[in-house]
Amino acid sequence: MNVTPARLVVGLVAALLASGCATSATASPSPSASNAAPSATASPATGWGSIVIVGRIVTMDEPPIAEAVFIEDGTVVAVGTRDEVLARADDQVPVIDIGQNVAYPGFIDAHAHWIGDRGYYGIDTAEAAIDAAVRRGWTSISEQWVNQERIDELTRLAADGALPLRVDAYLALNFDREFFGDWYTEREPGPVDDRLRVRGLKIHLDDGWGKVINWEPADLTAAISRADAAGWQVSVHAMSTAAQELVLDAFEAAIGPTGPNRLHHRVEHATQVTDDQLARLVAMDIGAVIHLDGAADWILDPGVIAEFDRDDPGEAADLFARWRDFVDAGLHVASATDAPWTFPDLKLTDELGRPVEHIAAGMDGRVRSRPDTPPWLRDQLLTAEQALRTVTLDAAWMLGDDARRGHLAPGTLGDATILSGDVTTATPDEIRAMTVAATIVGGSAAFCGDPRICPTR
């Protein structure tokens, strides 16, 4: 570790690993796992809040590459050359030289169920689920199906200081054809504290195959219009073209055919989208959340192929997984884990649920169920920068927080993910081999994996 003279240098991991997490949270309504994953302790923040990171920094802003970033009291106050940034920081601010590692804006998982659905993938506690996310480099996760029990649990975790990363909660209006009414009207969208926000509402419009539509068109339109009028962002699970048509009609009734989409309403999964539907998404500026790592494997599943009444995905290639089409059309596009529902056999393994897997899969279209990139994906591949945007800038847009997250500039939140390499110059396989050196949230270390920059005392 390289240390700037005359400045206080603190080990990131000492307090991180020496202290446990004293939070005791009530389990959410997930099934108990018979083969639970090894227990882990969610890493509490070190309590820094103010830090200077020196090294190669990909900002997703201007300048695109910086030598240093100064985070003060959890917020970025300076980005630029080493000398410029160090001149802004008091001598007592810790300075960390990350060496050959590379820092990025904190990675954002814009659609997941890490905490609420933990029982499905063999995790016993909320703390262990959170730990799994921060160890993979996520600084923010969006919990996309939250009922009263789950929001109560998240609120307790926040009150106990047991959220080392940021959580955006989306309150569920239904699951399949079980409807919960407008229970969200008892509160307003917004922050619970610095780490927890109640961001929006979740509508489960169709099933996983797009064969079953859960809402009547008039009911869907009325629900979205009421939510929009009350200032709530709406996130809609829509797999099929039939579901896309219904939700686009409902959004158009709420905001008009050309928006503006001031609340950043969004479509989840967007697996099948026609040209006309893509044009409507663009006209209304509706965001699309996709799954660069995992979606193609799902499409190739024999059971899914049978449900879509086709012998091969190539028969409907113009409708499936339109990653590049979305980006080229100007949509905001985020890639998200949908944890644990994109995990094969609902098992969390070391290579799953990682931001680097999404970036790499966006570039080469690799799937785990076959050796070669499916032919229908080859024209939909992204550049490294485009793939990186899906877990930074555009993921922040999905949360309605793109002014503060997804890039590093004065005034943004002090969240950074530090990897062992530079994704902007690496091959997909090199990106997959990268490890998380540190996950920094608000200037504090939520996780540290590289002892060269995070020594123990």
C-alpha positions, 0 to 999 in steps of 0.5 A: 500500500502506498501512503501519502506522507504526513497524512493519516492512513487507516486500515479499511478492514480492521474495524470491518472484520474485527467487529460483527454485526449485532443486528437481529432481524425478523426473517422475511416470508421466504421458504426455509432452505434445507441446505443453507449457504455457509453463514456470513456476517454483513460487514458494518461500515468502518465509519469513515465518511471522509476519504481520498482515493488515489489511482485510476478512477473511471468516473462515468462523468467529466473527466472520464478518467481521474487520478483522485477523488475526495469524499467528505462526510459521505459526499464527493467534493472533488475529482481530478488530478492527484495534486488538485484533489489532495489540496482540497483535503485536510491532512487528517483525511485518510488517503488510500492509494489503490495501486493497480486496482481501478475505482468506478462509481458504486455498482447498482443492482437495479432489480433484485431480491437479495434480502426478501427472497433469501430463503429461496437461494439458501441464505438464512439471514438478511445480514448474510444476504447483504454480505453476499451483495457487498462482497460482489461489489454492489453499493446499491440494491433495489428490492423489487417486491416488498410487502409490509413484513419486508419493509418492517424488516428493512426499517429495523435493519436501517435503525440498527445500522445494519445496512452497509449498502443502500437499499431502494424498496419497491412496495408490491401491489400484487403477486400473480392474481393476489392483489393488495390494494393501494396500501402504499397510500399510508406513506409517501415515497422517499428516504427512511434514512441515508441507506434506505429509501422507499422508492416506488411500487411494483406491479407483477403484470404477467407470469414468467413466460408471459402466458398469463396476464394478471391484471385487467387493462382498466384496473392496470391503467387506473392503478398506474394513473393513481400512483403517478398522480400521487408521486410514486414511480411504478416498476412493472414486471412485463415479459411478453409483447402482450404485457408490453402493450398493456403497460405501455397503454397504461403509462400513456394514459398516465403521462401522455404519448410523449411523457415527460416521464418525470418519475422514471416509470420502468419496465422490468425484464422486457424480454419480448418487445416489438419495433412499435413497442420500442418506439413507444418506450422511447417516446415516453422515455420509459426505462428498461431493466434487462439481465445481461447475465442470465436472461439468455440462459432462461430463454434457452431453457427447454421448458421456456421454449416449450411455453413459447411454442417454438423449437428454437429462440432463433425463430423469434430473434427479433423479439428476444433480448434486444440489448443493443436495439434498446441502447441504440434507440436511446433508452435508459437500460439497466442490467440487474441480477434479479437475484436469485431468479436468474441463478441456475437451480436457485443456487448462489455460487461464486461466479453468480450475481456479480456486476462483472458478469453482467458487463462481460456477458453484455459484451460477448453474450456468453451463456452457461448452458451452451459453449457458443454465443447464441446466433440471435444475440450476436447483433445485440452485444454491447461495448464495454462502456455501454455495458458499464453504464447498465450498472452505473448511470442508467441503473441510477436513472432507474432509481430516480437518483441519477443526479447522486449515483452512477457517476463520480462528480462533486455533489454525488454520493461517495460510493465506489467499487474498486476492482482488480482491473479496468473493464474499459480496456479488458476482454470479457474473460479478463473482466470475469476474472476481476475481483472486488478490492473494496466496496465503498459506500458513503466514504466507508468500507462496506467490504474490503477484499484486497489486503494491499489497500486494506491491511489489518492491524 
